[in-house]
Amino acid sequence: MKKEKVLHVITVSFVINHFFGKQFSYLKEKTGNEYHLACTPSINFSALADKLDYIPFEVEITRDISPLKDLTAIIRIYKYIKKNKITKVVGHTPKGGMISMIASYLAGISVRIYFRHGIIYETSSGFKRFLLKTIDKLTGFFATKVVCVSNSVKEFSENDRLNSPNKNIVLGLGTCNGIDTSIKFNPNLSNNDLIEQLKVKYNVSDNKLVGYVGRLVKDKGIDELIMAWLLVNEKYPKAKLLLVGPIEKRDQISNYSKKIISENSSIIFTDFVADTSPFFSMMDVFVLPTYREGFPTVALEASSMEIPVLITKATGCTEAIKNNITGVYISQNIEEIAEKILYYLNNNEVALQHGKQGRTFVKENFEQSKIWDLISNQLKI
């Protein structure tokens, strides 16, 4: 079997564990391939290289539209491909995808794979929507294969004609990387000492905890979640809302939400944490009132930890749970979010049953080694 030199391209190091985890180590042992990763410079990017078995290439790839910086990134990646004799290139997210697909096309790479992690323009309008859609179309044009992270994304891509439909594939039932159900997201292997330390740190003991993990932005429905929480807290004064993730400047939540988060003692805000798994162990219910996803891996992580999931029917989300079996669908309606949270808080046996069924669902369909085998067998990377 020919040993390949594979270059993956992303924009920010924040996504490395989510997109890859130990995928490179697994595939390297199976195929003997060499894995390179291009990303905007950061301490985290360099620190993870040895642990996750990739060769780092620092190149600034902005998330915003910046023609001069984008052209510079394309040239640098082109030169890197030539110098290191890269044989296959894989781009992630619209900007990382566009830069990498153009550079690899110009470099004469015959295998150019774009992972479409979602439809970035789905909640945009006007010129911004047109621009973002054009970028995704351009990326799809230069790619030889497009991996849609869910069947919903694939359907959306084909309806909007983002690229030739014969380029589109979905890995199994979806996701880009799968879930580590054996160790990291295994409730039977939770670090009880660490969990107790976290409970002390955040002043929770026997409190009911409703949780959210991810970026705190408008598109995730955080403003609606905060308002719904105020209704829940009236019924459950001792319950807590656990928000695990950073408040971002892009797509900012309202100033009112920020004020409530900082002042309301029933809300715990952790900011960014590198390892979210112990926080899932503290939760009784997981909520994701999102407007836009590709495939919400975080919902699978919660299910793998035997937590019932409340989630909207946004793109990709309908495939992340089994309704009334592993979780329940919600809308972004504030009263409905509160009602469904209260449903689980008031019905502990149902919550436990949905949580256990959720773990079975994830183990059967999204265990990471199964997804990695699909990546190896279907994509040959």
N, C-alpha and C positions, 0 to 999 in steps of 0.2 A: 504493500500500500504506500502510495506517495505521501510523504510528509509535507504538510502545508505550512506556510507562514501566514497566519490570519491576523489582520488588523481590525480591531473594533474601535469605533469612534463615538464618544459621548461628549456632552457639554460640561457637566459638573460632576464632581466626585461623589456628591450626595447620593447618586443612584447606583453606585457600584455594587453594594451588597444586595440591593433589590434586583438589579438586572442580571447579576452574574453569581454572586456568592462564591462558592468553590467550584463553579462550572469549569473553569479553565484547567484546574488540577485534575478533575475527573476526565475531561476530554483528552488532556495531554497523555494521561496514563493509557487511555483506550486507543488513541490514534497516533500518538507521538508528535502531534502538531505543536507548533510554537505560537504562542499567543501574545500579541502586542495590543496595548490599549492607549489611545490618544485621548487627552482630556485637558481642560483648562488647569493650569498649575494650582496645586493646593497641598497643604501638609498631609491631608488625608489620602490624597492620590498617591503620593510617594510612599507613605507608610504602609499602605495595603498591598503594594506590589509583590513583595516576597511572600506574604501570607497567602495571597490569592493566586500566585503563580502567573503573573503577567509582566511583560517588559513595558515599562511606562514611557510614554512619549508626551512631553508637555507642550501643548500648543493652545493658544488662547482661542476659544470658540465662544463667542458671545451668544446669549440667548435672545438678545435684541437684534434687529436688522441694522447692520453696520457694514456697508459695501466695502470699504477699505480693509477693515479687519477680516471680513469674510474672504476677500480675495487673498489676503496674506495667509490665512489659514489654509485655503485651497492649495496655494503654492507650496507651503511647508509640508503638508500631507503628501502632495505629489512627489516632492523630493524624498521624503521619508520612505515612501513606497518603492521608489527606484533604488535608493541606497541600500535598503534592507531586503530587497528582492521579495517583497510581499506578494503572495499569490492570490489571496482572497480578502475582500474588504467588506465589513459589516457596519452599517451606520444606524444609530439609534436617535429617536426623537427628530422633529422636523429640521432643526438647525444642524445637529450632528449628522443627520441623514443627508441633507442637501450638500454640505461641505464635502463629506466623504464620497458620495456618489459622483459628484462632479470631478473631484480629484482622481478617483480611481478610474473613471471613464477616460480621462485625459492620459492617465498612465498606462492605459491598455489592459487593465485588469478584466478578465472575462467573467469572473464571478463577483457580482456586486449585489449585496443583500441589504435591504432596508427593513428594519423592524419598525412598523407603524404602531406605536404604543398608545395611540388614541387619535381623536380628530380634534386638533388643537383649535380650529376655527369654529367649532360647533356652537359655542356660546358667544361668538363675536358677531358684529354686524358692520355694514358699510364697507369703507375702503380697507379697514383692518382685516375683515373677513376675506375680502378679495385677495389681499396680499398673502395672507397665511395659506389660503387655499392654493394660490399659484405656486408657493414654495413647495407644498406637499405634492402638487402635480409634477413639478420639475424634478423633485426627488424620485417620485415613482417612475418617471420617464427614463431616467438614467440607471435605475436599478434593474437588474436582471431577474430578481425575485423579491417579492414584498411579503414579509411575515406579518400578518394581522394578528394582534394578540387576543382577539376574540372573534367569534362569528358575527357579532354585532358590528364590529369595526370593519370586517370584510364586506358585509352587506352595505354599510354606509359608503365605503370606498367605491364599491361598484355602482351604487346609485348615483354618486357624485362624479363618477368617471375619473377618479384620481390617477388611474393608470390602467393599462390593459388588464382585464380580469384574469387572464391566464397566468399572470405573474403572482396572483394572490394565493397564499396558503395560510392555514391555521394549524398550530402544533397541538394535536389532540383536541381537548375541549377548550384550549386557550391558555393564556399567560405566556410570558417570555422566558421564565426561569424555573417555575414550580416552587414548591415549599419544602423546607427541611422539616418533615413531619417526624423524623426519627429522633432528632436531638434538640435542635434549637426551638422548634415549636411543638414540643411534646410535653403536655401537662404533667405526665408522670415523672419527668426529669427536671421539674422546676427547682431552682435554687431557693429553698425555703428560707435560709438565713438571709439571703439578699432581699427577698420579698418582705421579710419582717423589717429589715432595715429601711426599705422604701416606705413601708407603712408608718414607721416611726417618723421618718423624715417629712412625710406629707401629712402627718397627723390624722391617719385613718386607721381604724382597728376593725370594728364590726360593721362599719358603714357600708351600705350598698354603693357600688361604684359603677357608673355608666361611663364608658370610655370611647375615645376617638384617637386614632393614630394617623398622622400625616401632616402635610403643610396646612397651616391655618390661613386659608384664602377664601374669597367669595365663591369661587367655582365649586368648592367642596361643601357649600351649604352651611358654613360656620355661623353666619349671621342668624340663620333660621334655627340652628341648633341651640344657640345661646338663648334666644327668645323662648324656645320650647322648654329649655331647661328651667327657666324661671317658673313656668307653670308646674313642672314636675316637682320642683323643690318646695312649692307650697304644700303639696300632698305628702312629700317625703323630706321633711326638714333636715334629717340626719344623712340623707344621701349626698353623694359627691359626684361631680362631673370631672373626669380626668382627661385633660387635653395634652396629648403627647406629640410634640412637633413644634416647629418654629412659626412665628407670625411673619409672613413675608411681605415685602414692599410691593411686589408685583401683584396685581389683582387683590388689593388690600381689603380686609374686612372693615366694617364700619367703625368709626371712632366710638360709637356707643358700645359695640361688642368689646372693643379693647378695654373700655372703662369697666364694664361688667366683669370681664376676666380678671382685671387687676384688683378690683375692689370686693367682689363677692367671695366670701369665705367658703362657700360650697363648691367653688370651682378651683381645681388644681391645674396649674399650667407649668409644664416641665421645660418648655423650649426644646431645642433639638437634643435628642439622645441617640448615641450610636447603636445601642442594642435595645430594641423595643420589647423583646420577648418577655422579660420579667414583668413588664407593665400589664401585659395581657393577663398574666396570672392573677392580677389584682381585680380584674373586671368581672362584673356580673352580666353586663349587656354591652354590645358594641354597636355604635351608630355611625352610619356614613350617609348623610343627606346630600350627596353630591349631585351636581348638575352635569358633570362631564368626566368620563373615565375612558380608558382603553380596555383594561381588565383590572379591577381593583384587587391587587394581590393582598392588600392589607385585610380585606374581608376573609380571604382564605387563611391568613395567619390567625385571625381571631377564631375561625371555625376549627382550625387545627388544634387550638388551645381549649376547645370545647366551650366556646362562648357563643350564645345565640346572636345572630346578626340582623340588624335593621338597616335596610339599604334601599335606595331609590331604583327606578327602572331606567336609569341613564344608560347610555351606550356601554355595553360590556357588563353592566351590573346584574342583568337578569340571569347571566350564566354563572354568577359567583355564589348563588345560594339556590336551594330548593325551597320554594315558598311554602310556609307552614310545616316544613320538615327540618330545615337547618336555620331558618330565619323567617323574616316577614318583610314584604315590600312596604315602603313608605313613599309619600310624596314629599315635596318641600313645604307643605302646609304645616304651619307651626303647631296648630292644635292636634293634627294627626301624628306628628312626631312625638309630641308629649303623650298622646293616648297610647301609642305602641310601646313607648318606654315603660309606661305604667303597667301595660299588659304583662310584660315580662317581670317587672318588679313585684306584681301582685300574684303571679303564677310561677312560683319557683320550680315546681316539678316540670312544667312545660319548658321553662328556660333550660333546665338541666338536660331534658330529653333532646331538645333541639341542638344543644351544644354537643352532646355525644354523637348525634346523627351527623352533625357538621364535620366532626373529625373523621368519621368513616368516609363521608363524601370526598373530603380532600385527600385522604390517603389513597383512595381508589383511583382518583382521576388527576391529581396534581402533585404527587410526590416528586421531588425534584429530579431524582435519577431517571424517572420515566420521561420527563421533559428533556433532560440532557441526551438521553438515547435518541429521542425524536430529532433533536438538533443535529446529532451525529449522523443519523441514518437518512434523514430527509434533506438536510442542508449540506451535509458533507463538510462541516467546518469544525 
